[in-house]
Amino acid sequence: MFLTLTVLATLISGMFVASVASTITALKRENDDFRAMMERRKAF
C-alpha cells in the first residue's frame, strides 16, 4: 500500500515538473516571438 502511494506521488510530481517546464518553454518562445515582432514593427 505504501509503495503504491509512493509510486503515485512520484508520478504526479514528475508530471507536475514536466508541466511547469513546458509552460516556461512556451512562455520563452512566445516572448521571443513578441520581441521579434516589435523589432519588425520598429523597422517600419
C-alpha distance matrix in Angstrom:
0.0 3.8 5.4 5.1 6.4 8.6 10.0 10.7 12.4 14.3 15.5 16.6 18.4 20.1 21.3 22.6 24.5 25.9 27.1 28.8 30.4 31.7 33.1 34.9 36.3 37.6 39.2 40.9 42.3 43.5 45.1 46.9 48.1 49.4 51.2 52.8 54.0 55.5 57.3 58.7 59.8 61.5 63.5 65.2
3.8 0.0 3.8 5.4 5.2 6.1 8.6 9.9 10.5 12.2 14.3 15.3 16.3 18.3 20.0 20.9 22.4 24.3 25.6 26.9 28.5 30.1 31.5 33.0 34.6 36.1 37.5 39.1 40.6 41.9 43.3 45.1 46.6 47.8 49.4 51.1 52.4 53.8 55.5 57.2 58.3 59.7 61.8 63.7
5.4 3.8 0.0 3.8 5.5 5.0 6.2 8.6 9.8 10.5 12.3 14.2 15.2 16.4 18.4 19.9 21.1 22.5 24.3 25.8 26.9 28.5 30.3 31.7 32.9 34.6 36.2 37.6 39.0 40.6 42.1 43.6 45.0 46.5 48.0 49.6 51.0 52.6 54.1 55.6 56.9 58.4 60.3 62.3
5.1 5.4 3.8 0.0 3.8 5.4 5.2 6.2 8.6 9.9 10.7 12.3 14.2 15.4 16.6 18.3 20.1 21.2 22.5 24.5 25.8 27.0 28.6 30.5 31.7 32.9 34.7 36.4 37.6 38.9 40.7 42.3 43.5 44.9 46.7 48.2 49.4 51.1 52.7 54.1 55.3 57.0 58.9 60.7
6.4 5.2 5.5 3.8 0.0 3.8 5.5 5.1 6.1 8.5 9.9 10.5 12.1 14.1 15.3 16.3 18.3 19.9 20.9 22.5 24.3 25.6 26.8 28.6 30.2 31.4 32.9 34.7 36.1 37.3 38.8 40.7 42.0 43.2 44.9 46.6 47.8 49.2 51.0 52.6 53.6 55.2 57.2 59.0
8.6 6.1 5.0 5.4 3.8 0.0 3.8 5.4 5.1 6.1 8.6 9.9 10.5 12.2 14.2 15.2 16.4 18.3 19.9 21.1 22.5 24.2 25.7 27.0 28.6 30.2 31.6 33.1 34.7 36.1 37.4 39.1 40.7 42.0 43.4 45.1 46.6 48.0 49.6 51.2 52.4 53.8 55.8 57.8
10.0 8.6 6.2 5.2 5.5 3.8 0.0 3.8 5.5 5.1 6.2 8.6 9.9 10.5 12.3 14.2 15.4 16.5 18.3 20.1 21.1 22.4 24.4 25.9 27.0 28.6 30.4 31.8 33.0 34.6 36.2 37.6 39.0 40.6 42.1 43.6 45.0 46.7 48.2 49.6 51.0 52.5 54.3 56.3
10.7 9.9 8.6 6.2 5.1 5.4 3.8 0.0 3.8 5.4 5.1 6.1 8.5 9.8 10.6 12.2 14.3 15.3 16.4 18.4 20.0 21.0 22.5 24.4 25.7 26.9 28.6 30.4 31.6 32.8 34.6 36.3 37.4 38.8 40.6 42.1 43.3 44.9 46.7 48.0 49.2 50.9 52.8 54.6
12.4 10.5 9.8 8.6 6.1 5.1 5.5 3.8 0.0 3.8 5.5 5.1 6.1 8.5 9.9 10.5 12.3 14.2 15.2 16.5 18.3 19.8 21.0 22.6 24.3 25.7 27.0 28.7 30.3 31.5 32.9 34.8 36.2 37.3 38.9 40.7 42.0 43.4 45.1 46.7 47.8 49.3 51.3 53.2
14.3 12.2 10.5 9.9 8.5 6.1 5.1 5.4 3.8 0.0 3.8 5.5 5.1 6.1 8.6 9.8 10.6 12.2 14.1 15.4 16.5 18.2 20.0 21.2 22.5 24.3 25.8 27.1 28.6 30.2 31.6 33.1 34.7 36.1 37.5 39.1 40.6 42.1 43.6 45.2 46.6 48.0 49.9 51.9
15.5 14.3 12.3 10.7 9.9 8.6 6.2 5.1 5.5 3.8 0.0 3.8 5.4 5.1 6.2 8.6 9.9 10.5 12.2 14.3 15.3 16.3 18.3 20.1 21.0 22.4 24.4 25.9 26.9 28.5 30.2 31.7 32.9 34.5 36.2 37.5 38.9 40.6 42.2 43.5 44.9 46.5 48.3 50.2
16.6 15.3 14.2 12.3 10.5 9.9 8.6 6.1 5.1 5.5 3.8 0.0 3.8 5.4 5.1 6.1 8.7 9.9 10.4 12.4 14.2 15.2 16.4 18.4 19.9 21.0 22.5 24.5 25.8 26.8 28.5 30.4 31.5 32.8 34.6 36.2 37.3 38.9 40.7 42.1 43.2 44.8 46.9 48.6
18.4 16.3 15.2 14.2 12.1 10.5 9.9 8.5 6.1 5.1 5.4 3.8 0.0 3.8 5.4 5.0 6.2 8.6 9.8 10.6 12.3 14.2 15.4 16.6 18.4 20.0 21.2 22.7 24.5 25.8 27.0 28.8 30.4 31.5 33.0 34.8 36.2 37.5 39.2 40.9 42.0 43.4 45.5 47.4
20.1 18.3 16.4 15.4 14.1 12.2 10.5 9.8 8.5 6.1 5.1 5.4 3.8 0.0 3.8 5.4 5.2 6.2 8.5 10.0 10.6 12.2 14.2 15.4 16.5 18.3 20.0 21.2 22.6 24.3 25.8 27.1 28.7 30.2 31.6 33.1 34.7 36.3 37.7 39.2 40.6 42.1 43.9 45.9
21.3 20.0 18.4 16.6 15.3 14.2 12.3 10.6 9.9 8.6 6.2 5.1 5.4 3.8 0.0 3.8 5.5 5.1 6.1 8.6 9.8 10.4 12.2 14.3 15.2 16.3 18.3 20.0 21.0 22.3 24.2 25.8 26.9 28.4 30.2 31.6 32.8 34.5 36.2 37.5 38.8 40.5 42.3 44.1
22.6 20.9 19.9 18.3 16.3 15.2 14.2 12.2 10.5 9.8 8.6 6.1 5.0 5.4 3.8 0.0 3.8 5.4 5.0 6.2 8.6 9.8 10.6 12.4 14.3 15.3 16.6 18.5 20.0 21.0 22.5 24.5 25.8 26.9 28.6 30.4 31.5 32.9 34.8 36.3 37.3 38.9 41.0 42.7
24.5 22.4 21.1 20.1 18.3 16.4 15.4 14.3 12.3 10.6 9.9 8.7 6.2 5.2 5.5 3.8 0.0 3.8 5.4 5.2 6.1 8.5 9.9 10.6 12.3 14.2 15.4 16.6 18.4 20.0 21.1 22.7 24.4 25.7 27.0 28.8 30.3 31.6 33.1 34.9 36.2 37.4 39.4 41.5
25.9 24.3 22.5 21.2 19.9 18.3 16.5 15.3 14.2 12.2 10.5 9.9 8.6 6.2 5.1 5.4 3.8 0.0 3.8 5.5 5.1 6.1 8.6 9.9 10.5 12.2 14.2 15.4 16.5 18.3 19.9 21.2 22.6 24.3 25.7 27.1 28.6 30.3 31.7 33.1 34.6 36.1 37.9 39.9
27.1 25.6 24.3 22.5 20.9 19.9 18.3 16.4 15.2 14.1 12.2 10.4 9.8 8.5 6.1 5.0 5.4 3.8 0.0 3.8 5.5 5.1 6.2 8.7 9.9 10.5 12.3 14.3 15.4 16.4 18.3 20.1 21.1 22.4 24.3 25.8 26.9 28.6 30.3 31.7 32.8 34.5 36.4 38.2
28.8 26.9 25.8 24.5 22.5 21.1 20.1 18.4 16.5 15.4 14.3 12.4 10.6 10.0 8.6 6.2 5.2 5.5 3.8 0.0 3.8 5.4 5.1 6.2 8.6 9.9 10.6 12.4 14.3 15.3 16.4 18.4 20.0 20.9 22.5 24.4 25.7 26.9 28.7 30.4 31.4 32.8 34.9 36.8
30.4 28.5 26.9 25.8 24.3 22.5 21.1 20.0 18.3 16.5 15.3 14.2 12.3 10.6 9.8 8.6 6.1 5.1 5.5 3.8 0.0 3.8 5.5 5.2 6.2 8.6 10.0 10.7 12.4 14.3 15.3 16.7 18.5 20.0 21.1 22.7 24.4 25.9 27.2 28.9 30.3 31.6 33.4 35.6
31.7 30.1 28.5 27.0 25.6 24.2 22.4 21.0 19.8 18.2 16.3 15.2 14.2 12.2 10.4 9.8 8.5 6.1 5.1 5.4 3.8 0.0 3.8 5.5 5.1 6.2 8.6 10.0 10.6 12.3 14.2 15.5 16.6 18.3 20.0 21.2 22.6 24.4 25.9 27.2 28.6 30.3 32.0 33.9
33.1 31.5 30.3 28.6 26.8 25.7 24.4 22.5 21.0 20.0 18.3 16.4 15.4 14.2 12.2 10.6 9.9 8.6 6.2 5.1 5.5 3.8 0.0 3.8 5.4 5.1 6.2 8.7 9.9 10.5 12.2 14.3 15.3 16.3 18.2 20.0 21.0 22.4 24.3 25.8 26.8 28.4 30.5 32.2
34.9 33.0 31.7 30.5 28.6 27.0 25.9 24.4 22.6 21.2 20.1 18.4 16.6 15.4 14.3 12.4 10.6 9.9 8.7 6.2 5.2 5.5 3.8 0.0 3.8 5.5 5.1 6.2 8.6 9.9 10.5 12.3 14.3 15.2 16.4 18.4 19.9 21.0 22.6 24.5 25.6 26.8 28.9 31.0
36.3 34.6 32.9 31.7 30.2 28.6 27.0 25.7 24.3 22.5 21.0 19.9 18.4 16.5 15.2 14.3 12.3 10.5 9.9 8.6 6.2 5.1 5.4 3.8 0.0 3.8 5.5 5.2 6.2 8.6 9.9 10.7 12.4 14.3 15.4 16.7 18.4 20.1 21.2 22.8 24.4 25.8 27.4 29.6
37.6 36.1 34.6 32.9 31.4 30.2 28.6 26.9 25.7 24.3 22.4 21.0 20.0 18.3 16.3 15.3 14.2 12.2 10.5 9.9 8.6 6.2 5.1 5.5 3.8 0.0 3.8 5.5 5.1 6.1 8.5 9.9 10.5 12.2 14.2 15.4 16.4 18.4 20.0 21.2 22.5 24.3 26.0 27.7
39.2 37.5 36.2 34.7 32.9 31.6 30.4 28.6 27.0 25.8 24.4 22.5 21.2 20.0 18.3 16.6 15.4 14.2 12.3 10.6 10.0 8.6 6.2 5.1 5.5 3.8 0.0 3.8 5.4 5.0 6.0 8.6 9.8 10.4 12.1 14.2 15.2 16.4 18.3 19.9 20.8 22.3 24.5 26.3
40.9 39.1 37.6 36.4 34.7 33.1 31.8 30.4 28.7 27.1 25.9 24.5 22.7 21.2 20.0 18.5 16.6 15.4 14.3 12.4 10.7 10.0 8.7 6.2 5.2 5.5 3.8 0.0 3.8 5.4 5.0 6.2 8.6 9.8 10.5 12.3 14.2 15.3 16.5 18.5 19.9 20.9 22.8 25.1
42.3 40.6 39.0 37.6 36.1 34.7 33.0 31.6 30.3 28.6 26.9 25.8 24.5 22.6 21.0 20.0 18.4 16.5 15.4 14.3 12.4 10.6 9.9 8.6 6.2 5.1 5.4 3.8 0.0 3.8 5.4 5.1 6.2 8.6 9.9 10.6 12.3 14.3 15.4 16.7 18.4 20.0 21.4 23.5
43.5 41.9 40.6 38.9 37.3 36.1 34.6 32.8 31.5 30.2 28.5 26.8 25.8 24.3 22.3 21.0 20.0 18.3 16.4 15.3 14.3 12.3 10.5 9.9 8.6 6.1 5.0 5.4 3.8 0.0 3.8 5.4 5.1 6.1 8.6 9.9 10.5 12.3 14.3 15.4 16.4 18.3 20.1 21.8
45.1 43.3 42.1 40.7 38.8 37.4 36.2 34.6 32.9 31.6 30.2 28.5 27.0 25.8 24.2 22.5 21.1 19.9 18.3 16.4 15.3 14.2 12.2 10.5 9.9 8.5 6.0 5.0 5.4 3.8 0.0 3.8 5.4 5.1 6.1 8.6 9.8 10.6 12.3 14.3 15.2 16.4 18.6 20.6
46.9 45.1 43.6 42.3 40.7 39.1 37.6 36.3 34.8 33.1 31.7 30.4 28.8 27.1 25.8 24.5 22.7 21.2 20.1 18.4 16.7 15.5 14.3 12.3 10.7 9.9 8.6 6.2 5.1 5.4 3.8 0.0 3.8 5.4 5.1 6.2 8.6 9.9 10.6 12.4 14.2 15.2 16.8 19.2
48.1 46.6 45.0 43.5 42.0 40.7 39.0 37.4 36.2 34.7 32.9 31.5 30.4 28.7 26.9 25.8 24.4 22.6 21.1 20.0 18.5 16.6 15.3 14.3 12.4 10.5 9.8 8.6 6.2 5.1 5.4 3.8 0.0 3.8 5.5 5.1 6.2 8.7 9.9 10.6 12.3 14.2 15.6 17.4
49.4 47.8 46.5 44.9 43.2 42.0 40.6 38.8 37.3 36.1 34.5 32.8 31.5 30.2 28.4 26.9 25.7 24.3 22.4 20.9 20.0 18.3 16.3 15.2 14.3 12.2 10.4 9.8 8.6 6.1 5.1 5.4 3.8 0.0 3.8 5.4 5.0 6.2 8.7 9.9 10.5 12.2 14.4 15.9
51.2 49.4 48.0 46.7 44.9 43.4 42.1 40.6 38.9 37.5 36.2 34.6 33.0 31.6 30.2 28.6 27.0 25.7 24.3 22.5 21.1 20.0 18.2 16.4 15.4 14.2 12.1 10.5 9.9 8.6 6.1 5.1 5.5 3.8 0.0 3.8 5.4 5.1 6.3 8.7 9.8 10.5 12.6 14.9
52.8 51.1 49.6 48.2 46.6 45.1 43.6 42.1 40.7 39.1 37.5 36.2 34.8 33.1 31.6 30.4 28.8 27.1 25.8 24.4 22.7 21.2 20.0 18.4 16.7 15.4 14.2 12.3 10.6 9.9 8.6 6.2 5.1 5.4 3.8 0.0 3.8 5.4 5.0 6.3 8.6 9.8 10.8 13.2
54.0 52.4 51.0 49.4 47.8 46.6 45.0 43.3 42.0 40.6 38.9 37.3 36.2 34.7 32.8 31.5 30.3 28.6 26.9 25.7 24.4 22.6 21.0 19.9 18.4 16.4 15.2 14.2 12.3 10.5 9.8 8.6 6.2 5.0 5.4 3.8 0.0 3.8 5.4 5.1 6.2 8.6 10.0 11.3
55.5 53.8 52.6 51.1 49.2 48.0 46.7 44.9 43.4 42.1 40.6 38.9 37.5 36.3 34.5 32.9 31.6 30.3 28.6 26.9 25.9 24.4 22.4 21.0 20.1 18.4 16.4 15.3 14.3 12.3 10.6 9.9 8.7 6.2 5.1 5.4 3.8 0.0 3.8 5.4 4.9 6.0 8.6 10.2
57.3 55.5 54.1 52.7 51.0 49.6 48.2 46.7 45.1 43.6 42.2 40.7 39.2 37.7 36.2 34.8 33.1 31.7 30.3 28.7 27.2 25.9 24.3 22.6 21.2 20.0 18.3 16.5 15.4 14.3 12.3 10.6 9.9 8.7 6.3 5.0 5.4 3.8 0.0 3.8 5.4 5.0 6.4 9.2
58.7 57.2 55.6 54.1 52.6 51.2 49.6 48.0 46.7 45.2 43.5 42.1 40.9 39.2 37.5 36.3 34.9 33.1 31.7 30.4 28.9 27.2 25.8 24.5 22.8 21.2 19.9 18.5 16.7 15.4 14.3 12.4 10.6 9.9 8.7 6.3 5.1 5.4 3.8 0.0 3.8 5.4 5.2 7.0
59.8 58.3 56.9 55.3 53.6 52.4 51.0 49.2 47.8 46.6 44.9 43.2 42.0 40.6 38.8 37.3 36.2 34.6 32.8 31.4 30.3 28.6 26.8 25.6 24.4 22.5 20.8 19.9 18.4 16.4 15.2 14.2 12.3 10.5 9.8 8.6 6.2 4.9 5.4 3.8 0.0 3.8 5.4 5.5
61.5 59.7 58.4 57.0 55.2 53.8 52.5 50.9 49.3 48.0 46.5 44.8 43.4 42.1 40.5 38.9 37.4 36.1 34.5 32.8 31.6 30.3 28.4 26.8 25.8 24.3 22.3 20.9 20.0 18.3 16.4 15.2 14.2 12.2 10.5 9.8 8.6 6.0 5.0 5.4 3.8 0.0 3.8 5.4
63.5 61.8 60.3 58.9 57.2 55.8 54.3 52.8 51.3 49.9 48.3 46.9 45.5 43.9 42.3 41.0 39.4 37.9 36.4 34.9 33.4 32.0 30.5 28.9 27.4 26.0 24.5 22.8 21.4 20.1 18.6 16.8 15.6 14.4 12.6 10.8 10.0 8.6 6.4 5.2 5.4 3.8 0.0 3.8
65.2 63.7 62.3 60.7 59.0 57.8 56.3 54.6 53.2 51.9 50.2 48.6 47.4 45.9 44.1 42.7 41.5 39.9 38.2 36.8 35.6 33.9 32.2 31.0 29.6 27.7 26.3 25.1 23.5 21.8 20.6 19.2 17.4 15.9 14.9 13.2 11.3 10.2 9.2 7.0 5.5 5.4 3.8 0.0
